[in-house]
Amino acid sequence: MQAEPEGFDRVLSSMCTEPHPVAREAAERFLATNPGDPGTYPTVAELEDRAITMLGDIAGLDDPSGYVASGGTEANIQAVRIARERARTDGIESPTVVVPESGHFSFRKAADLLDVELILAPTDETHRVELDAVRERVDDATALVVGVAGSTEYGRVDPLGELGEIAHEAGALLHVDAAWGGFVLPFTDHEWTFAQAPVDTMTIDPHKMGQAAIPAGGLLVRDEALLDELAVDTPYLETTSQATLTGTRSGAGVASAVAAMDELWPGGYAAQYDRSQANADWLATRLADLGYDVVDPTLPLVAADVPTPTFEALRDEGWRISRTGTGELRVVCMPHVSRSMLESFVEDLAAVSGRTPTAVPTDD
Amino acid sequence: MQAEPEGFDRVLSSMCTEPHPVAREAAERFLATNPGDPGTYPTVAELEDRAITMLGDIAGLDDPSGYVASGGTEANIQAVRIARERARTDGIESPTVVVPESGHFSFRKAADLLDVELILAPTDETHRVELDAVRERVDDATALVVGVAGSTEYGRVDPLGELGEIAHEAGALLHVDAAWGGFVLPFTDHEWTFAQAPVDTMTIDPHKMGQAAIPAGGLLVRDEALLDELAVDTPYLETTSQATLTGTRSGAGVASAVAAMDELWPGGYAAQYDRSQANADWLATRLADLGYDVVDPTLPLVAADVPTPTFEALRDEGWRISRTGTGELRVVCMPHVSRSMLESFVEDLAAVSGRTPTAVPTDD
C-alpha cells in the first residue's frame, strides 16, 4: 500500500487534529488492546477508569461515571438512549428530545436510530438557543433537553443553567454536548460544568481539542445509575454487562486520551487555548478587514460570509475548509492551525477574491 | 503514563489478535486521519473504497457497497436498522428479527437500541439453527433473518441458503454475521458468501481473523440502495450524507485493513487458517485425551466442558480464557495462539486438574 495521508498544513475544517506526541506514542503502544473485553485486557480497562476520572476533573464532576466512546456521535446517541429508557420507565410512551437548531447532526442520527421525536428550538441573534422557545417545546413527553457547549458552527455556549431548570421542572434530563468545547471551556468564563449547571450527562471528546488519537470520545454521567439504562448482558466475556454502544473498542484511543490529559491538563491545554483563541481573533480581524461579515469568535472557531465562488477557489488552492448550514466559511483553530498557516490562507483569500484590506468588496 | 499492555502469550479468549506488522505500520501512519470526513481526508476515504472492494472479493460480492465500521457490533446494529427501515417503508409497524440463539449478544443490543422485537430460534445438537424453528418464527412482521457464519461459542455455520429462502419468501432480508468467520471460511467447504447464498447484508471484520488493527469492522450490502436506509444529512462536511453509525471514524483501522488484506489475501490468510485449524484440532484431541467432552472444532475454535474450579485455577495461572453461555471453556485459535502456547496451556490444565491422558477424571 503506497498511499500516504495528507498533512495538516492546509486543514482548517477538521475538529480533530494531530495527536500530541505522547498521545501518539500511547496509541501505538496500546494498538492491540480492547477495553471492551476487560477480562482479557485489564491494563487498558484500568486506564479507561483513569480517563473517566480525569474527564470528571475537567468537567467539574466528582466521582464521575462514563466511558471512552468511539466519538461524540456515540456519546450523544447514548445520552439520548439513557433519556429514552428513563422516560419509558416513567411511563412516557413516545418521548421527545428538545435540541437547539445549533445542535450537531448526530442528534438527528440518534433520533432516527432510537425512534424518538426530535424537536428543534431556534437560536437567537447570538447563536444561542432561545430559552422561551425551549420552554414552549418542553412538556410531559420531554425526555431530554440538549444544550451545546461550543457549537459546531459558531462555538457558542447555550445558557445551561436555565436549560437545566427547564428540563428538571419537566422531569427531563439535561445533556450537554461539549464534544469540541470541553478542552477549551475550562479557560473561559463560560458556565458549562457539572459543578456550574445541573447537567446530567455530557459529551466531551479527548480526540478533538484534547489532542488524543482517534477514536477517543467521552460520555460522562452524573449518576452512575444512568449508565445502567444502557447495560446489556455479556456472555463469553468474563464481565457481566456492557454499557457501550460498540463491543470491541480501541485501546489506542483510551491510552492516548490518558497520555494526553496526563501531559496537558491543565497547563498545556490552557496554553493551547490561548494560542488558538489568539489565532481565531487574528483571523476574524483580517476577514473583517477584507470586508466580510464575521461571527465573533467567542471560542477558537471563526465563521464569515465568504461567497461560494471564493470558497470553491480556496478549495482549489488545496485548503480544506467547510461551511456552516447557511453557507458561511468556517475555520476551526485546532492545535495544528498555526499563525503562519492562517497568514498564508488570508493571502490566498485576498488573491482569489481580489479584495484588499479596507477596499470595497469585488467578489460579491 | 507508565502502564504497559499485557502481551498475547496467554490470551486464548480474544477474537482479536496482534495486528500483522504491515497492518500496524499502516495504522500508525494513518493515525491522524478520519474517513468520516472525506472532504478533509480524501486519501483515507479512497482507501476505504479499496477495503470494501477487497471485502467484496473475500465475501463473493461483485460491486460491493458498505463501509468499515467500528466493529461487528456496529455492523450488526446497522444491518438490523436497514431491515427495520425497509420494513417500515413496507408498512410493517412493529418489525421483528429472527436470530439463532447462537447469535452474538450485539443483536440483543441492536434490538434494544432500535426497538425491534428479537425472536430467538434454538439450535440443534450440531449447534446450528433449527430451520423448522426459524420457519415457525417468521411471519409478515419479520424484517430480518440472521444467520451466523462462524458462531462466537462454537464456530458453527448456519444453513444460509435455506435461511435466505425462508427470509425472502416472507419479504424479509437475510443478514449473515461473519464477523469472526469471514477470514477463515474462504478456505473451507462451507457455503457462506453472497455468491453461494441469497445474502443481503454481511458483517465481516478485518480486525478479527483479518489481522487488521482495532477498530476495523466491516458491513457489506448486496444492493447499494440498502445503505440509503441509513443516510442522514451532513452539514459542516463537504459531503452530503453519512450512512455510518459513528461520525468521526478511525483512519488507522481503515488503512490497516487495506494493508492486511493487500498482504495476506488469499495466500497468507489460507496459511493462517491451516495453522489455526491444525492447532484447534490438536487442542481438541489433547482435551479429549484428558477426558473432557469436546465440541468438534469445525472452525479454529475449541469448546470443552472444563469445570469451573479448573477454569478458575487456569485463570489464576494467568491464562486469559472465557466461557460459553453454558459454562464450557472456550479457546479461540487466533493467529497469536501458537502450538507451544497450547502445549503450555495443556500442561497447566493437567497440573491444576490432576488429570493425565487417558486416566480417570479426578476434578469433577
Interface residues (C-beta under 8 A of the other chain):
Chain A: M1 A3 E4 P5 E6 F8 V11 S13 S14 M15 C16 T17 E18 P19 V22 R24 A26 A27 E28 R29 F30 L31 A32 T33 N34 D37 G39 T40 Y41 P42 T43 V44 E46 L47 S70 G71 G72 T73 E74 I77 R81 H104 F105 S106 R108 K109 D112 L113 L114 D115 T152 E153 H207 A213 I214 P215 G217 V232 D233 T234 P235 Y236 L237 E238 Q242 L245 T246 G247 T248 R249 S250 G251 A252 G253 A255 V258 A259 D262 R315 R320 S322 R323 T324 G325 R330
Chain B: M1 A3 E4 P5 E6 F8 V11 S13 S14 M15 C16 T17 E18 P19 V22 R24 A26 A27 E28 R29 F30 L31 A32 T33 N34 D37 G39 T40 Y41 P42 T43 V44 E46 L47 S70 G71 G72 T73 E74 I77 R81 H104 F105 S106 R108 K109 D112 L113 L114 D115 T152 E153 H207 A213 I214 P215 G217 V232 D233 T234 P235 Y236 L237 E238 Q242 L245 T246 G247 T248 R249 S250 G251 A252 G253 A255 V258 A259 D262 R315 R320 S322 R323 T324 G325 R330
